[in-house]
Amino acid sequence: ASLRHFVDCVENQESIRTQLTERGLIAFVGDGAILPRVSGASEDPMPTQDALPFDSPEAFRVVFDVPHADAGAPGTQWQGMGIPRGVVLLVGGGYHGQSTLLRAIEGAVVPHVPGDGRETVVSDPALVKIRAEDGRSVCAVDIQAFIDHLPLRPGETKPRDTRRFSTSDAS
């Protein structure tokens, strides 16, 4: 029974994974998923009494039909947040879950095992994580698509050109 449940859960995730592209999505995060881990050094889920289950914003809510009932989530329809292809901004205050969400999405290029809490998090297998090392120097990089106007530094009267941005301490 445990093996059948495991296989059904993975098949549900793979079913969604095959539908992401046709829906213009790169990832799906199911309502009720437990994204936080016990600690930064553990992949074990935070106990449900201490964690806030994921609840998708209405504007990004989608529903997927899955082949197996009660394998990863109740029923044969998984509701949650569809993350569209393209540039997506994830914003919020400190300790509001942005990094936790990103870690769940980046790890969902392969199936999450039953009991992980993230069984309903599914990502396109071509998804990659790119992270720059803090303090890295950049020279003449076009960041205008992300930042149009930089604050003026003391003594400056003209905004810096974000089409040729340079700094010795990039984050």
Summary of the structure (lengths in Angstrom):
residues: 171
radius of gyration: 19.6
end to end distance: 48.0
largest distance: 70.4
contacts: 415
relative contact order: 0.19
helix: 22%
strand: 21%
